[in-house]
């Protein structure tokens, strides 16, 4: 059972690698002629049929594809953006009443190796882009300008035609028509949430300062024969009167 599975998997991988094998054959005259005539199968080629060798070749191809994807992004020169989109419907983007919209047009977008995600990247790179349409014809990409943005938009964009970008078709995309393709609306980014303002820090309440305690007054001794507390006849009219 395991042997049968490995054989089937190897056959599949050989089929996957056939285009790559043909490319290798074209490096010599015999191989190039065979590819041109469609007689590659008649040539005795030492093709790796073991699974491990084919997987190594597959890894190399994957690396090549990844490198080409990075290179494609460099050619677009739009970077990475985080805008999100919602599908408005099947058809071309239109304003209310099937009204036309200012737009930049690339009719050969797919021929250039780009897809709908790349079209969205272009729209996301411009604040004035309100929507996009992808799929018209053979995979075109149209990006639509928001109303009253002519003063901030470029006169031209790489890989796009701008003959429909400045025609005073200032309106908001709200519907689609019957033309081939799909219309996507850019979702407005939510406003940034302000950081909460911290409450005022209360000033520390100073500890009460205790009132100073007055030193105790010593009691005066009673003088024999005189009034308590040191009172004498001299200076006290009441006592002076009693002594008279």
Number of C-alpha atoms within 10 A of each C-alpha: 6 7 8 9 10 13 15 12 14 19 14 11 18 19 12 13 16 13 12 14 16 17 13 12 19 15 10 9 9 12 20 17 14 17 16 11 9 11 11 19 9 8 11 7 11 6 12 12 13 15 16 11 12 18 13 11 16 16 12 12 14 12 12 12 12 12 12 12 14 12 12 15 16 11 10 16 13 15 11 11 13 10 14 14 17 11 13 19 17 19 20 25 32 21 17 12 10 14 17 20 24 25 25 24 22 22 20 17 24 19 11 12 11 18 16 18 10 18 21 26 20 22 24 24 16 16 13 18 22 21 28 29 30 29 22 19 14 14 22 22 30 27 29 26 28 20 17 14 14 17 8 10 16 10 13 12 13 10 15 18 16 18 13 15 21 18 13 13 18 18 18 20 26 15 18 23 18 11 13 16 21 22 27 24 21 19 12 11 9 6 6 6 6 6 6 6 6 6 6 6 6 6 6 6 6 6 6 6 6 6 6 6 6 6 6 6 6 6 8 10 9 12 12 8 7 12 12 12 11 12 14 15 14 9 9 10 11 10 15 12 9 8 8 5
